[in-house]
Amino acid sequence: MVIVSGSGGVLLDTLALRPWWQRHDTSWVAVPAADTEIALAGLPVTWQADPPGWPHTVAAVWRAYHHLRRSRPDLLVSAGRRLTVPYFLAARLRRVPAVFVETLTQTSTPCGTARLSARLARVVLVQRPDRVTAHRDAVLVGELY
């Protein structure tokens, strides 16, 4: 399994899934930041910056595709960030199922990255009951932390 994460709440959401992901062969793709470097110390991590904008997404998808080809994951998981979109697109091309974890703070219309990630995901995990109807294939998991 590959988990794609940034810092802040996205990192907290993916770390909250530890009881589940620690039972699997897991590697990370993370945006370098103080909290990600501390929280993921000792774990297998590939550090990648967020693509600087949508024009750079094609190159980021190419890098993500090659990363997934080398790592051959059975599953891709992310709670968002701009880096998620290239990985979810590459996962779709490689036929790797993706799971999108909607952050707890999502209370209204999601940003473009979250909407696209949710559309590309096989399953969307939501933490609030009112968010179940926001996505097709949504599964209510409750608050993760």
Buried (B, 14 or more C-beta within 10 A) or exposed (E): BBBBBBBBBBBBBBBBBEEEBEEEEBBBBBBBBEBBEEBBEEEEBBEBEBBEEEEBBEEBBEBBBEBBEEBEBEBBBBBBBBBBBBBBBBBBEBEBBBBBBBBBEBEEEBEEBBEBBBBBBBBBBBBBEEBEEBBEEBEEEEEBE
